[in-house]
Amino acid sequence: MKVDLNNYNIIWHSQSQNSSESMPVGGHDIGLNVWVEQGDIYFYIDRSGSFDENNQMLKLGRVKLRLSPNPFRNGTEFTQELKLLDGYMEIKGKTANGLEACVLLWVDVFHPVIHLEIKCKQPIQTEISYENWRMQERKIPHDRRMACLSTVGYPGEVTTKPDYVNFHEDDILFYHRNRNDELFFDKVVDQQGLTDYKDKLWNPQKNNTFGGIVRGEGMKASSIEGGSYIRTPHMTWKLVSVQPQTNHHIAIYLHTEQTETFEQWQNRLYETVSKTESKVDESKEYSKQWWNNFWKRSYISIDPDRKIEDKQPWQVGRNYNLFRYMLGCNAFGTYPTKFNGGLFTSDPSFVMKDEAWENETPDFRKWGGGSFTAQNQRLVYWPLLKSGDYELMKPQFDFYSRALTNAEIRTNVYWGHGGCSFTEQLENFGLPIGWGWGWLDSPDKVHCRRPFNDSTEQMAPWIKYHYVNQLEFSFMIMKYHFYSGADIQEYIPFIESSLTFFDEHYQYMYALETTKKLDENGKLVLFPSTACETYKLAMNPSDLVAALDANVQAILGLPEKYITDERKAYYRELRGRIPELQFREIKGKKTIAPAESWKGIINVEIPQLYPVFPYEQYGIGKRDMQVAIDTWHYGTDIPEQKNHISWHQDGIFCARLGLTDEAAAIAIKKLSNGNCRFPAFWGPGHDWLPDHNWGGTGMIGLQDMLMQQVGEKIYILPAWPKDWDVDFKLHASGRTVIEGCVRDGCLEDLVVTPNSRSVDVVNCWG
């Protein structure tokens, strides 16, 4: 590995003012926000799949470590360092009289266990506190329901149910077990007219139980106290060391499962304890090896020989790797990394910058917990192809595969045809969010459902008729296969169902109005539809047309073990039914139109460039690239469509079109230091903080500046500025790895593995 990751370690020499100045560390499917405040070490615990009755993503609590005597209070030396290569955090403190300590925080990559190791030169006392703010039922007012999207606009009362916390001998046992008579799953199913099919629907909320235990070697239960952080009250359970020691070890064991009884869940939790408790050193070594291999697999390092932290190109390279680290922390999650903060959100008052939010709990994040927004989620997962992080992609693919039956049932009930109908915003059980569907008698007048409204469609104008992203994830799965060679048999039903829906649905919809299934040219009429969330009541939107064509081409390229010759014949017929992309002339230039027609513009995406990304119909090495370039320069309709924040894909479009100067300028805006103390906590943008689709779009754009693939051809440096030195290692299809470096405007040390792919490599610099 050419990159010296030590140059990218985040090192702080002063303590933090509050949780907004936290530093991430994690592994397996666990994220910790760690900060040291007034001599105490704090961290929030977040874990994939911690979804309550309302589908909020609840934090598992806050932990505080205090040492006595305390080398972190009034000390002369302090260091908090995220050590990327081995994936852990080290916190050191020293006082003027020589008292010093070192605390290691790490997460077992292969088991859901958090470890704290405390090492001192003289014996000290250790106190570990578990803090929980959910000990009473808590009403969620209407203006605070964005953490549980289905409840927004619901006319009834919504409450967060309490956790259970207590001492269990000398452990602290904490958990949340969903009350089956309080599940929002039932309300959403009833709202959407699917009550008669409830027993056939998969329900991930039922019996969901998540939590764990805090256990310290040589520690005993101490006390239960009240307190508050910011202005959120909490209860505290404390363990203290039996006697002062030079070495202390504390572990937090976690478990999440849908079990029929609490006792079953508790038994499984203690199975994790018994399996891992005696193997700490072994687990630590295996975790380090995993992180070492993670960094060897792929990297981008800009200006590696000129570490100047205030230089933006260097920051871009460093922050690219910091963001990739955060994605690695959910490598084995049951659920995908959420675009709106992932595993690393903190107190919302620091995001909202409003004192009125100081009593809001750390569980709050905008755009939901167990609900997912596909347009945003995809941008967290596309960069994992070129980084070769294939195992990290499985949670996102499984998300759709698990909920497939539910999405097919709703299609059949509403329209009587086949295929899955995953909406843009959906709950983890595969149905549209209740807010988007619309509640009767809702105080939200935009989303309020009325008895005469279409009983098969959502009320929310932005996401009405928006089903296209099931095709994008289908396309991503097939690209995943072409890159990694991985078996995708388990995802073929989702891929085929996604395509089936559009073929059958739009024949059905057109026949309702004309008695004919296809137009006079034998083409599907994709109406009513929408071009992203922006161009409404669209006919034949460009993002959907490109998605259908790209998916059919990809599925025809799959081996027969996945798609039989008979099925491929069907897909060749389907390709003939896909309408053509539409064009329009602007300022004398031919540009891609957003759709054949539309009735209004209500958002700021650029669907006319989706044929460039993600669907690869225009770009480097493709025909008519000037049409796409002119679309970028002239083909938008409102100024707000171009931006660098959050999910905006401007940098990706520019890189795919070889626009080096523009791509580089946007990369700097995307990936240079954010406003938080931890430089890769960007946002909130359109979403939350940290905004992970801000980082995801930045990653994709930077990768595309270095390498793009068109068919079998691999283009190197298609949009890379000649004054940025770089070391890189990226992945292409066919399990191909491309390594190289740029120095002083020259490509050097290019290595292609396997070497047989060298004939496919094109150096865009000549």
N, C-alpha and C positions, 0 to 999 in steps of 0.2 A: 504494500500500500504506500503510495507516494505522499499522501496527505498526512501532515503532522497535526492530529486532532487536538493536541495540547494547545495549539494556537487558537483553537475555537472554544476551549473551555470558558464558561462564564465564571468570573471570579469577582466577588465583592469583598471589600475591606471595611465596610461599615454595615451596621444592622439596618433593618427595614423599619419604616414608620408604621406599616400596617400590611394587610393581606394583599393589597394591590401591588406591593413590591415583592411578590413571591417569585420563587424559582421552581420550575417543574423537575420532577424526577419520577420514574415509573417503570413499569414492565408488566408482562403477561396481559392484563387488561385493566391495570390499575394506574391511576394518576394521582400524584401528591403535589399540592402547592405548598412549598416550604418557605418559611421566612423566620428570622430571628428578631424579636421585638422586646426591648428592655430586658435583655438577658435570657429570655425564654425562647425555646425552639417550638414553633407551631407548624402544623400542616393539616390541610384538608385532605380527606380521602374520597376519591371518586372511583367508581367502577362501572364498567360496561354492564348494562342490563338492570340497573338499580331503579326499576320503574314501579311507582306506587299505583294505587287505585285510580288516580286521575291521569296516569302516565306522565307524571313529573319524574325527572331524573334526580333522585334524592342523593345528596352526599351521604356517605356513611358516617360522617362525624368530623370533629376536629380534635386533634391530639396536641397536647402541650407537654414538653419535656423540660424539667427544671433540675439543675444540679446544685448541690450544696456541700461545701462552699462553691460559689458559682463563678467559673472562669470567664463567663460571657457577660457578666455584669460589671461595669466600670473597668473593663479590661483595657490593656494597652495595645493588644494585638487581636485582630479578628479576621477570619477568612471563611467565606462560604463559596464552595466551588462545585460546579457541575462537571464531572469528569466523563466526557462523552465516550471515550474509547471503551471503558468498562461499564458505563451506564449507571453510575451511582453518584451520590453527593457526599461531600466531605465538609464538615464544619469544625473549625478550630478556634479556640480562644485561649488567651493568656493574660494574666494580670501582672502588675508591676512586681509583686512579691514571688513570682515564679509559678503560681498555680496555673496549670494548663490542662486542657482536655481536647480530645478529638472525637467527634461523633460521625459515624458513617450511617447513611440512610440508603438502603437499596431494596429493590423488589425482586423477588424470585421470578425469573422469566417463565418458568415452567409450572409454577404453582401460585395460587393467589395468597401470597404471604409477604408482608412488609417486615423488614428487619431494621432495628436500630442497634448499633454497636457503639458503646461508650468506652473510651480508653483514657485513663488518667495516670499521671506519674505518682500521685498520692491517693489514698482512699477517699472517695467522696460518696455522698448519699444521692440517690436518684429518686425522683418523683415523676411518675407518668400519669397524666390526666386525660381522660376521655370526656369530651364535651359534646352535648346533644341539645339542640334547640327544638326538638319535636316531642316533647313529653306531654303535651296537651293537644287536643284537637284545635286546629287553627283555621279560622274562616279566611277564605281567599276572596277579597273584594273584586268586583268586575274589572277594575283597571289594573289588576295584578295577575291576571290569569294567563298571560302569554307563556308561562312556564308549563302550562298544560293546555295545549291549543284547542282540544275539542271542547273544553269548558268555556272558551271565550264566547260571549253572547248567550250562554245558557241562562235561562231566566230563573232557575232555582239556585239554592245555596250550594256552594262547593267548599269543602274543607279538606285540609291535609290531616290525615289520621295519625295518631301518636305512635311512636316506636316503643319498644320494650328495652330497658336497660337496667341491669343490676349486677351485683357481684355474684359470681358462680364459684364458690370456694374462693380462691385467690386470683381468679380471672375476672375480667369485666366482660360480661356477655351483652351484646347489643344486636338488635335485629328489627326489621320491619316486615310484618307478614300481612299481605293484602287481605282485607275483609271481602269475602266473596259476594256479600250482599250490597257492597258499595262500589262495585266496579263500573267505571265509565264505559267499558266495553258494552255492557248491557244497554246503557242509554244510547250509545251510538248505533248499535244494531237496531234497536227499536226506532230510533229517529229515521233511519234509512230504509224502513219498510222490510227488514229482513228477519223479523221476530220468528216467523215460522221455520226459519232455517238455522236458528241459533245453535241447535245441537250439532249441526254439521260444520259449524265454523270453528276454526282453531282459535283458542283463547289463551294468549301468553300472560294475561293478568291473573288468571285464576290460581290461587295458592302461591303466588310468587312470593318468595321469602329471601331476604338478603340481609347480611350483617356479618358478625364474626365475634372474635374474642381478642382481648388484649391480655397478654401474658408476659411476665417478666421473670427471668431466672433470679431466684433469691429475693423475690418481692412478695408483698402481702397486701391484702385489701386494707385501705386506710379510712377514707371518709367520703361522704356525699355532700356536696355544697352547691349553692346557687351562684350565678354570676351573669355577666353580659359581655359581649364583644360588639364593638360599635354601639348600636342600641338594640341588639337582638339578645334577649335573655336566654340563658341556657342552664342546664344542670351539669355538674361535674362529678365524675367518679375517679378516685385516685388510688393508685398503687404506689407503695414506697418500698425501698430496699430494706431488707431486714437489718443489714449492717453496712457500713461504708466499705467499698471495694474499689480496686483499681480498674476492674473490667466489669461491665454490665451488658447484658443482652436482653432486648425486648423484642417480641414478635407479635404481629397482629395478623391473625389467621382469618380469612374471609371465605364465605360460601354463599352462592346464589343458586336457587333451584325452586322449581314448582313441585312441592311435595304434598301429599294428602294430609299429613299431620306435621305439626311443629316438631315432634320428637324425631321424625324421619330426617328433617332438615338438620336438627342438632346432632344427630348421629353422624351424618355425612360431614358436618363441620369438624367434628372431633376425629373423623377418619383422616382428614387433611392434616390435622395436628399430629396424629400418631405416625403418619407417613413421612412427615418432613422435619419433625422437631429434632431428631437426632442426626440429621444430615445437613446441618447449616453450612459447614465448610464446603461440602460437595455441591450443594445448591448454588452457593456463591460462585464457585469456580465455573460451573456449567452456565450460569447467567453471564458471567464475564465473557466466556467463549462465544455465547450467542451474540452479544453486542460486538465483540471483535469481528466476528464473521459478517455481521450486519454492515459494519463500516468497510470491510474489505470488498464487499459485493459491489459497491457503487459509491461514487463521490464526485463532487464538483468543488474545486478550490480555486478561487480567483486571486490573482496577484499573490501567490503563495510565498514568494521570496521577498515581498515588501509588506510586512504586517504593519499597517498604519490604521488603527482602529477608527479614526474619523474619516477615512477615505471610503466613499460609498461603494465602489466596486468590491473592495475587500469585505465590507459589511454584507453585501449581497451573497457572496460565497459562504461566509460564516453563518448567516441567518438561514440560508437554504439548508444547511446541515442541522441547525438547531430545530428547524421545523420538522425535518425528517426524523429526528430523534423523538419528537412528540408523537408522530405517527407510529413509530416503533413501539411505543408504550402500550398500544392496543393490539399487539400482534396476534393475540389469541382470544380476542373478545368474542363473546356471543353475539354482540351487536357491533355494527360499524362505528368508526370514529365520527362523532357528530360534528357537523360543519360549524355549529354555533357554540364553540368553546371546547369541544372534545371532552377530555378528562380534566381540564385545567381552569375552570371558572373559579372566581372568588366572589367577594361580597359585592352585590349589585350597586350599592350606593356609590362606589368608586367608578363604575361604568356610566351610571346615569348622571353622576356629578350633581346630585340633588339631595339635600338633607332630608327631604321627605321620604327618601328610600332607605334611610339608615336603620329603620326597624324591619326591613325586608330581610328574609333569611338568605343564607348562601346557596340555597337550592334554586333560587330564581335564575332563569336565563330566558331571553326572548326566543320565540319560535320552537318552544316545546322540548320535551325530553324523549318520550317514547314515540313521538311523531317525527316524521322525516320529510324534508323538502328535497325532492329529487334533483332539481336544477342545481342546488347547492352541493348536495352530497357527492355528485359525480366528480366535482372538481377536487375533492379530497383524494379520490382514488385513481384518476387518470395518471398522475405522475409516478405511481408505483410500478407501471410497466417498464419505463426506461430506467428506473432505479433498480429493477430486478427484484423488488420486494413482493414477490408473488404470493407468499403465504399470508401477507397482510391483507390481501384482497378478498379472501374467502368470507370474512364476516359480512361484507357488503353484498356479495352474491347470495349468501345464505338468507339474508334479509328478505329477498324477493322469493327465493325458492320455498321458504317455510310458509309464506303467506299466499302461495299461488292458488290453492284451492279456494280460499276466501274470495280472491279477486275474480276467479272464474265463476263462482256461485253468483256473485252480484251481477255479472254480465248476463248470465242465463236468466236470472229472475227479471231483470229490467228489460232486456231486449230479445231474449229467446234465442240468441245465437252463441257461438263459441268464442273462446279466447279470454284472456285476462284483461281487466281494465283497472290497472293501477293508476291512481290519480297523481297529480303533481305533489300535493301535500296529503300524506296518509299516515294513519296510525300503524304501529308495528304489527297489528293483526291484519293489515292489508286493505282496510276500508278508509274512505276519505275522512279527514278530520271533521269533527262535528261543527266547528266554526265555519269551515268552507261550505259544508252541506247546507247549513242554515237551520237555526232552531225556531220553531213556532213561538210567537210572543217574545222574541228576543228584543232586548233594548238596543241592539246593534242594527240600525235600520238598513245599512248596506247589505248585511248578510241575513237579515230576517227572512224566514221562509213563510210563505202564505199558502193557504190551501189550494189555490189555483195554479201554483207554480209547477213546472215540469218535475214529476216525481222520480225521474231517473238522473237528474243533473244537479250539480252544485249551484249554490247561490252566489258564491264569491266571484265577482267579475274577472278577477285576475287569473283564476285557475279553472274557470269553466271550460269544458271541452279539452282540457290539457292532459293528455295521456302519453305524449310522445316519449317521455323519458324512460319508460319501460323498454323502448327500443334502444336507447342509448346504453343502458346497462346490459342489454342483450349483446350489443356490438362490443362492449367492453369485455364481456366474458369470452367472446370468440377471439378477440385480440389477445386476451390472456392466454388462450390456448395456443395461438400462433407464436407468441413470444416464448412461453415456458414449456410447451409440449405437454402440459398437465391434462389429465383426464377431466373432461367437462360433461360426462354422461349425465350426472345428477342435475345439470342445469339446462339440458336440452328441452325438457318439457316447458320450462319458463320461456326460453327463446322462441320455440314454435308457437306457444300460446300468445306471446306478445305480437307476433306477426299475424296470426290468425284473427285476432281481434280487429285489426285495422282493415283487413280484407273483407271480413264478414260484416263489420259494423257499418262501413260506409256504403257497401252494397245495400244493406238494410235501410239506412237512412235515406239514400237517394231514391230507393224504390217507394218509400212512404210518400214522397212528393211527386214522383214521375211515373210510377209503376215499372220503371226500368232500373236495373242494377248498375249499369255502366253508362257513360255518356256515348255520344255518337261515334267517338273514336275508340271505343272499347276500353276507356280509362276509368279508374275510380274517381269519384268526385269527393274530395276530402272536405266536406262541409256538413254541419257547422264545425268549425275548428278554431284554432288560435295559433298565431306565430309567437312562440314563447308566451310570456304573460303580457306582451306588448301590443300586438296588432290583433284586434278583437273581431269576432265574427268573420274569421278569415276563411277563404277558399284556397285549397291547395297550398298551405304555408310551406315556405322553403325549408324550414327545419324538419318538418315531417316528411316532405318529399325526399330530402337527402337521407334522412334516417331510414326510410323504407328501402331505398336503393342500396345504401351501404350494408344494411343487414342482409338483404337478399344476396348480394354479391358475396358476403362473408360466409353465409350458410351454404352457398353452392361450393365454396372452397373447403368445406369440412370433409374429413374422411368418411367413407361409407359406414363405418361403425357407428357414427352419430346420425347421419341422414342417409336413408336408403335412396337408391336411384329413383324409385317411385315418388318419394317425397321431393327429390330434387326436380323432377319434372313439374310438380306443382309449383315450386318456387320459380322456375323459369317462366311458367305461365303468369305467376303473380308479378314478376318483373315487367312483363309486357303491359300490365294493368296500371302500373305506377305512373301518375301524371308527370309531365316535364317540369323542370324548374322554370320559373318565369323571370323575365328581365324588364328593366325600364331604363329609359335614357334620362340622365341628369347632367346638366351643363355640357351636353354634347357627348357624354360618356355612357357606354353601355354598362349597366350595373345589374347585379342580382336583385330582384324584387323580394320583399318580405313574404309575399303571397301573390296569388293571382288577383285577389281583391280582399278588402277588409273595410271595417266600418269605423274604427276609432283606435287611438293610441293611448294606452294608460300606464305603460311602464317603460323601462329604459334598456331592455336587452336589444341585441342586434341579430335577430334570427337569420337575416339575409347573409350573414357570414358563417352560419353553422355548416354550410357545405364546405367551408375551409376547415373549421374545427367544430365538432369532433369528427366530421364525416368524410374528410379527406378527398373530396371531389375536385378541389382546386388547391393549388399550392406549388411548392418547389417541384420541378420535374413533371408538372401536369400541364395539359393544354389550357389555353385561354386564361393564363394566370393574370393577365392585365385586367380582365373583367373583374376579378376578385380584388385586385389592387385598387381599381377605380371605385369598387363598392366600398372599400374601407375609406377612401378619401372623400367620396362624394355621396355615397348611398345611404347615409343615415338621415333621419327625419327631424330629430330634435337634438340639441347640444348635449343633453344629459345622457345620451346613449354612449358617449365616450367618457371613460373615467378609469382610474387605476385602482380604486378602493374595492375591497370585498370581492364579490364574485365576477366583477367585470373582467372580460377576457381579452382586452385590447392587446396586451403583450403577446398573447398566444397567436392572435390573428396576424400581428406584424411579423413575428418570427416565422410563421408558416408561409408568409408572402415575401420573405427575404428582405424586409425593410429594417435593416440593421440599426440605423440611428434611432428610429422610433422604438424598436424592440428594446434596445439598451436603455433608453430613457425611461421607459415604463418599468423595466426590471429594477431600476434604481428606486423608483417610487414604490414599487411593490415590496421589495425585499431589503431595502436599507432599514435602519433601526426604527422600530415603532416608538410610540409615546410612553410605553411602560418601561419599568426598570429592566425587566427581562426583554431583550431587544426583538425577539420573535413573537411577542404577544402583540399582534396587530389588531386594530379595530377600535370601536365596534363596527365601523362600516355600516352595511345594511343589516347586520345580523347581531352579533354579540362579541364579547371579548373573552378570550382571544378568538378572532375571526379566522377559522381554519380554511374557509375557501378563499380567503385573501392569500394565505400561504400556499394553498394548493395551486391557484392560478399562477402565482409567482414561480413555483417549481416547474410547472408545465412549460411556461414561457422560456425559462432559462434553459431547460433541457432542449427545447426546440431550437433555440439559438445555436446550440452546439451540434445537434444531430436530428435528422429527420429521415424517415423511411418511406419510400414510395415504391410499392410492389416489392421487388427484391433489391432494389437500389437503396443504398444507405448514404445519405448526403451528410458530409462532415463540414461544420462551420458555415451553415447556410445563412446565418444572421449574426455572426459573432464579431464584435468590434476588434480591430487589429491591435488596439492599444490596451486590451485586457489580456494579460497573461493568465493561463489557466491550466490546471491538471484535471483530467476528467476520466471517468470510467462509467459507461452507460451501456444499456442492454438494447438489443434489437431482436427481431423475430428469429425463429429458428435457433433459439438458445445461443445467440451470437452476442459477444461482448466486445465493445470498442473502447480501447484505452489510448490516451494520447496527451500531449501537452502543447501549449502555444507559448512561445517565447519571442518577444520582439517582432510580432507579426508573422511568425513562421510556425507551421505545424511540424512538430517533432515527435519522435518515438511512438509512432502510431503502431499499435498492436491490435490485430483482429483475431479473435478466437471464436470458432475454429478458423485456421488460416485459409481454408477453402472459400470463405466468404470474402476474402480480400478483393476478389474480382468484382464484387458488387459495390465496393466503397468508392464514392466520388468525393474528392476534395474540392469544395466549392471555391477555394482560393487558388486552384490550379496546381 
